[in-house]
């Protein structure tokens, strides 16, 4: 059964590494439209592109998607989604999935999975995802966020450091033991709208600031984050020009396959 949920796609026009990236072409359509099309395949009952740039609203509407203007001074995509939730007047128990506007290859199944996880775990305010990693380099890479879970599948912590820390193996300068479960965090979130409205009132925590991980604010203030485990990593998002070229090649390959007799 597919739960009732919404998708909001934050699409900020300014980007340090790739300016104007929501409108960059991928396979003949703007990137943000490719994201919305993936979201539409997830079973979401409503999809809203939230932006601070009027041309993005126009592009969304031209392709048949709903869009709304939000403030330009938001610190995060979560803050932008919270503004949309207030604009729409969603009830506290409405499930809202944050699908980043630079994820044109995001699997619809992953969107649906985090929504379902939150729907099935009423004690959680947020749901997110992770996948197993098995190599020592990923474990030690600070750009790869790791998480550890409790016995109910809720997040205990997120970190850029290696967690859990295999004390004996690393003390002897040995590689990551194969019998240790290491989970890499996937940056997709489902929220209850009531939490989104409360989020803006939560003071940032020292943990969030030290790790540069926004989700630690919710954990610090006692909110539960449920975690669904995917078996493999989803395709990467588009942050740089090389990422954009990869996405374009993938869409070109898929188009050519569909065009074959």
GITA-V686609 format. One line per field, one symbol per residue. ss: DSSP state (H for helix, E for strand, - for the rest). phi: phi as a letter, one per 20 degrees, with the letter a starting at -180 (. if undefined). psi: psi as a letter, one per 30 degrees, with the letter a starting at -180 (. if undefined). A space follows every 10 residues. Layout:
# GITA-V686609
ss: ???
phi: ???
psi: ???
This chain:
# GITA-V686609
ss: ----EEEEEE E--------- HHH-EE--EE HHHHHHHHHH -----EEEEE E--HHHHHHH HH---EEEE- ------HHHH HHHHHHHH-- ----EEEE-- -------HHH HHHHHHHHHH -----EEEEE EEE--HHHHH -----EEEE- ---EEEEEE- ------HHHH H--------- -EEEEEEEEE EEHHHHHHH- -----HHHHH H---HHHHHH ----EEEEEE ---------- HHHHHHHHHH HHHHHHHHH- -
phi: .effbdcddf cfffbfebgm fgdffcmncf gfffffffff eenfebcced bdcggffffg ffendfbbec fedfebffff ffffgfgemf fgefecdedf fddfdffgff gffffffffe cfeeeccbbb bfccdfffge ffededccde fenefeacbe efcfefgfff feldfgffee eddefdeccd cefffgfegf eefgdgfgff elcffffffg eneedecede ebffgffddc ffgfffffff ffffffffef f
psi: kklkllkkjk ikekkefikg ffgkkjhglk efeeeeeeef ffgkfkkkkk lgjefeeeee efggkkllkl lfgkfleeee eeeeeeefhk legkkkkjjk fhifgkkeee eeeeeeeeef iffkfkkall lklfkeeeef jffjkllkla fggkkelklf ljkljieeee fghllkkfgk jkkkkkikkk lkeeeeffef fkkkleeeee fhjeffeeee ggkkjkkkjl flklllajfl eeeeeeeeee eeeeeeeffk .
